[in-house]
Amino acid sequence: IHTTPNYLFMRIGIRLYQALGLVFGRWIGLNPRKKLPAGLQKDVHVNEQTLFSLKKVLKKCGFKNPELRLVKSPQYIYYFFKEDIFVRRVRWLYFLLPVKHFFFSDIFGTVRKTE
């Protein structure tokens, strides 16, 4: 399974990148979502999931022990900042467990149907 964007990335992560960008001199504007390509903008996405909500739905649908993980998707991040140096500066944040839910945009997983 693959789904993107992670709901928390779109609602909170972009704002965190916005604040960090300001600190590091890489302002991305008040509404960075409008800068995303059309396929990534809010009005295109419906029912965005978090890691937790997707796991809950999959279990409810009869999938046994969904194994889900967050994966950083550079296209969102690099689209705003255009260079790797900014991402390297904030990389240490990725290793804080709850924070990665805000910075990683893609959810990948493996599921098995309950017999």
WOQUICOR-V110009 format. One line per field, one symbol per residue. ss: DSSP state (~ for helix, > for strand, _ for the rest). phi: phi as a letter, one per 20 degrees, with the letter a starting at -180 (. if undefined). burial: 1 if it has 24 or more other C-alpha atoms within 12 Angstrom, else 0. A space follows every 10 residues. Layout:
ss = ???
phi = ???
burial = ???
This chain:
ss = _>>>_>~~~~ ~~~~~~~~~~ ~~~_______ _~~~~__~~~ _~~~____>_ ~~~~~~~~~~ __>>>>>>>> >__~~~~~~~ ~__~~~~~~~ ~~~~~____~ ~~~__>>>>> >>>__
phi = .cbbefgfff edgfffffff fffemcfdnf cfgfefggfd egfeeclfdd gfffffffff eneelgddbe cfdggffffe dmbffffffd ggffeegfff feededddac ccffe
burial = 0011111111 1111111100 1000000100 0110010000 0100000111 1001100100 0000010111 1110011001 1000011000 0000000001 1111111100 00000
